[in-house]
Amino acid sequence: MMDFLNIFLSDSFWAASLRIATPLIFGVLGALLCERSGVLNLGIEGIFVVGAMTGWMAVWLGAGLWGGIIVAALSGALFGLFHGILTVIFGLSQHVSGLGITLFASSAASFTYRTALPKVSSPPRIEPFRALDIPVLSDLPFVGPVLFQQTAMTWLALFLVAAVWWVMEKTALGVAIKAVGDNPEAVNAQGLSVIKLRMGSVIAGSALMALGGAFLTMSAFDAFFFGMVNGRGWVCIALVIFASWQPSKALLGALLFGMFDALQVRLQTQAGAIIPGQIFLMAPYVLSIIALVIVARKADYPRALLTPWFKGQR
């Protein structure tokens, strides 16, 4: 019991929780933007893969770390554009289109990697983002290691939480995005473009999703390898429901999953000889499902989610 308590009192545990949560924060914010406008984007898993691969490859080719972030975001935006054309403009099934985008994006990433590096058995390494060492702040007890020794991408994710919250809650654009996800006909009656609002939300949301993948190759690790996304995109879809489509709760949900994942690693080292490791590996997902079930029953979802809209058609 004392060892369990020591885990929760350890600054390294909370620092790891925030680090693990960072790609999920990007993904949840992206999915939230899409779904708030009425469009479900199941292409998130493939967009994560594309963001991870293009960001890493851009850095490897000499674009620099921030250049890699821009390239990853643009690649995600491109696949968001594909998804938006299929679902918003042509009104096709959002489920089918999203799964198609995941397969297409993952295959495109694999093809690009194999074409660019046909004879490489292990991926080249890059110099990733390093943990910031802010004078004085980094030396603060507990808070210093948890917050001020993270990488720039973690700080970017936290900044984007505040930015998305401000846009959605304090600006006319945010009101319009939420309205188009609830009642697109009313938005159209106000003279606003439902198509532009939904397309813009899907493209911007997909760009954020790709940053979640870029974090894996440019901050958490220093190379791209297949399987590294490991279902994080699907976790983000569930966390959006847990968050009730609210940015502040999206941060909480991502941190909760990060905490579960960091906890299972530490418990595995302590009890791995007694309990099978697979139990610990599935624990974060089981605990997240339980939390989702508890919260989802009261979730206030966008009422026009999954509903295509065509001008002049009721």
C-alpha positions in Angstrom: 0.0 0.0 0.0 2.9 2.3 0.9 4.5 1.7 -2.5 1.2 2.5 -4.3 1.0 5.8 -2.3 4.6 6.6 -3.1 3.8 6.3 -6.8 1.1 9.0 -6.6 3.4 11.3 -4.5 6.2 11.0 -7.0 6.8 14.0 -9.4 8.2 11.5 -12.0 4.8 9.8 -12.1 2.9 13.0 -12.8 5.5 14.2 -15.3 5.2 10.9 -17.2 1.4 11.1 -17.1 1.5 14.6 -18.8 4.0 13.3 -21.3 1.9 10.3 -22.2 -1.2 12.5 -22.4 0.3 15.0 -24.8 -0.4 13.2 -28.1 -3.9 12.5 -26.8 -4.5 16.2 -26.1 -3.7 17.0 -29.7 -6.0 14.2 -31.0 -8.9 15.0 -28.7 -8.8 18.7 -29.6 -8.8 17.8 -33.3 -11.7 15.3 -32.9 -13.6 17.8 -30.8 -13.4 20.5 -33.5 -14.6 18.1 -36.1 -17.5 16.7 -34.1 -18.6 20.1 -32.8 -19.3 21.0 -36.4 -21.3 17.8 -36.9 -18.7 15.6 -38.6 -17.3 12.4 -37.1 -13.7 11.8 -38.2 -12.7 8.2 -37.8 -9.7 8.9 -40.0 -7.9 10.0 -36.8 -5.8 6.8 -36.5 -4.4 7.1 -40.0 -3.9 10.8 -39.6 -1.8 10.1 -36.5 0.3 7.8 -38.6 0.8 10.3 -41.4 1.6 13.1 -38.9 4.2 10.9 -37.2 5.8 9.9 -40.5 5.8 13.2 -42.3 7.0 15.2 -39.3 9.9 12.9 -38.7 10.8 12.7 -42.4 10.7 16.5 -42.8 13.2 16.8 -39.8 15.4 14.0 -41.2 15.5 15.9 -44.6 16.6 19.1 -42.9 13.4 21.1 -42.3 14.1 21.5 -38.6 11.8 20.5 -35.7 9.3 23.4 -36.1 9.4 22.8 -39.8 8.5 19.2 -39.1 5.5 20.4 -37.0 4.3 22.5 -39.9 4.7 19.7 -42.4 2.8 17.2 -40.1 0.0 19.7 -39.6 -0.3 20.3 -43.4 -0.4 16.6 -44.1 -3.2 16.1 -41.5 -5.0 19.1 -43.0 -4.8 17.5 -46.5 -6.4 14.2 -45.3 -9.0 16.3 -43.4 -9.7 18.0 -46.8 -10.3 14.6 -48.4 -12.7 13.6 -45.5 -14.5 16.9 -45.7 -15.1 16.6 -49.5 -16.5 13.2 -49.1 -18.7 13.9 -46.0 -19.5 17.6 -46.1 -19.8 18.3 -49.8 -21.0 14.9 -51.1 -22.7 13.8 -47.9 -21.3 10.3 -47.9 -21.3 8.1 -44.7 -18.9 9.7 -42.2 -18.2 6.2 -40.7 -17.2 4.7 -44.1 -15.2 7.8 -45.2 -13.4 8.0 -41.9 -12.3 4.3 -41.9 -11.3 4.8 -45.6 -9.2 7.8 -44.6 -7.5 5.7 -41.9 -6.6 2.9 -44.3 -5.6 5.4 -47.1 -3.4 7.5 -44.7 -1.7 4.5 -43.1 -1.0 3.0 -46.5 0.2 6.3 -47.9 2.6 6.6 -45.0 3.9 3.1 -45.5 4.3 3.6 -49.2 6.2 6.9 -48.7 8.5 5.4 -46.1 9.3 2.3 -48.1 9.9 4.4 -51.3 12.1 6.9 -49.6 14.1 4.3 -47.6 13.9 1.1 -49.6 17.1 -0.5 -48.2 17.0 0.7 -44.6 16.4 -2.0 -42.0 16.0 0.4 -39.1 14.7 4.0 -39.4 17.3 6.8 -39.2 17.3 8.8 -36.0 16.7 12.5 -35.6 17.5 15.0 -32.9 14.1 15.3 -31.2 12.7 18.1 -29.0 14.5 18.1 -25.7 12.9 18.8 -22.3 12.9 22.5 -21.5 15.1 23.4 -18.6 13.7 26.8 -17.5 16.0 28.4 -14.9 14.5 28.7 -11.4 11.1 27.2 -12.5 12.6 23.8 -13.3 14.1 23.6 -9.8 10.8 24.2 -8.0 9.8 21.1 -5.9 7.3 18.9 -7.6 5.9 21.5 -10.0 9.3 22.0 -11.6 9.8 18.4 -12.9 6.1 18.0 -13.8 5.6 21.2 -15.8 8.8 22.9 -16.5 10.9 20.0 -17.7 8.5 19.0 -20.5 9.3 19.5 -24.2 8.0 22.4 -26.3 5.3 20.2 -27.9 3.7 19.5 -24.5 3.6 23.3 -23.9 2.1 23.7 -27.4 -0.6 21.2 -26.6 -1.5 23.0 -23.3 -1.5 26.3 -25.2 -3.9 24.9 -27.8 -6.3 23.7 -25.1 -6.6 27.3 -24.0 -6.8 28.6 -27.5 -9.5 26.1 -28.6 -11.5 26.9 -25.4 -11.2 30.6 -26.1 -12.3 30.2 -29.7 -15.2 27.9 -28.9 -16.5 29.8 -25.9 -15.6 33.5 -26.4 -15.7 34.2 -30.2 -18.4 34.4 -32.8 -16.6 31.7 -34.8 -16.9 29.3 -31.9 -20.6 30.0 -31.6 -21.1 29.4 -35.3 -19.2 26.1 -35.2 -21.2 24.8 -32.2 -24.4 26.0 -33.9 -23.6 24.2 -37.2 -23.1 21.0 -35.2 -26.5 21.4 -33.6 -28.8 23.1 -36.2 -27.2 23.7 -39.5 -30.4 25.0 -41.0 -30.5 27.8 -38.5 -26.9 28.7 -39.3 -27.8 28.8 -43.0 -30.8 31.1 -42.2 -28.4 33.5 -40.6 -26.5 33.8 -43.9 -23.5 31.8 -42.8 -22.0 29.0 -44.9 -22.6 25.6 -43.3 -20.2 24.1 -45.9 -17.3 26.5 -45.1 -17.8 26.1 -41.3 -17.8 22.3 -41.4 -14.9 22.1 -43.9 -12.8 24.5 -42.0 -13.4 22.6 -38.7 -12.6 19.3 -40.2 -9.4 20.6 -41.9 -8.2 22.4 -38.7 -9.2 19.4 -36.5 -7.3 17.0 -38.7 -4.2 19.2 -38.6 -4.3 19.0 -34.8 -4.7 15.2 -35.0 -1.5 15.0 -37.1 0.4 16.9 -34.4 -0.4 14.1 -32.0 1.4 11.7 -34.3 4.3 14.2 -34.8 4.8 14.3 -31.0 5.5 10.5 -31.0 8.4 10.8 -33.5 9.7 14.3 -32.7 9.4 14.4 -28.9 8.6 11.0 -27.3 11.0 9.1 -29.6 13.5 10.0 -32.3 12.4 7.8 -35.2 9.3 6.5 -37.0 8.3 2.9 -36.9 5.0 1.2 -37.8 2.7 0.4 -34.9 3.9 3.3 -32.8 0.5 5.0 -32.8 -1.0 1.9 -31.2 -4.6 2.8 -31.2 -4.2 6.3 -29.7 -6.5 7.7 -32.4 -9.4 5.4 -31.3 -8.7 6.4 -27.7 -9.2 10.1 -28.6 -12.6 9.4 -30.2 -13.7 7.9 -26.9 -12.2 10.7 -24.9 -14.2 13.3 -26.8 -17.3 11.7 -25.5 -15.9 11.5 -22.0 -15.1 15.3 -22.3 -18.7 16.1 -23.4 -17.1 18.0 -26.4 -15.6 20.6 -24.0 -11.9 21.5 -24.3 -11.2 21.8 -20.6 -12.7 18.3 -20.0 -10.7 17.0 -23.0 -7.5 17.9 -21.2 -8.8 16.1 -18.1 -9.7 13.0 -20.1 -6.3 12.9 -21.7 -4.5 13.3 -18.4 -6.7 10.6 -16.9 -5.6 8.1 -19.6 -2.0 9.2 -19.3 -2.2 8.6 -15.5 -3.6 5.1 -16.0 -0.9 4.3 -18.5 1.9 5.7 -16.3 0.5 3.8 -13.4 0.4 0.4 -15.2 4.1 0.8 -16.1 5.1 1.3 -12.5 2.8 -1.5 -11.2 4.2 -3.8 -13.8 7.7 -3.3 -12.5 6.6 -4.0 -8.9 4.2 -6.9 -9.5 5.2 -8.2 -13.0 6.6 -11.4 -11.5 3.3 -12.2 -9.9 0.6 -10.9 -12.3 0.8 -11.4 -16.1 2.0 -8.3 -17.9 -1.0 -8.3 -20.3 -3.2 -7.4 -17.3 -1.3 -4.2 -16.8 -1.2 -3.4 -20.5 -5.0 -3.6 -20.8 -5.6 -1.7 -17.5 -5.6 1.8 -19.0 -8.1 0.9 -21.6 -10.4 -0.9 -19.2 -10.3 1.9 -16.7 -10.9 4.4 -19.6 -13.9 2.4 -20.8 -15.4 2.4 -17.2 -14.9 6.2 -16.9 -16.4 6.6 -20.4 -19.5 4.6 -19.6 -20.1 6.5 -16.4 -19.8 9.9 -18.1 -21.3 9.2 -21.6 -24.8 8.6 -20.3 -25.1 12.3 -19.5 -23.1 13.6 -22.5 -24.7 16.4 -24.4 -23.6 15.5 -27.9 -24.0 17.7 -31.0 -27.5 17.1 -32.3 -26.5 17.2 -36.0 -23.5 14.9 -35.6 -23.3 12.4 -38.5 -26.2 14.2 -40.3 -25.2 15.5 -43.8 -26.6 18.9 -44.8 -27.5 20.1 -48.3 -28.7 23.6 -49.0 -32.4 23.9 -49.7 -33.1 20.3 -48.5 -35.0 19.6 -45.3 
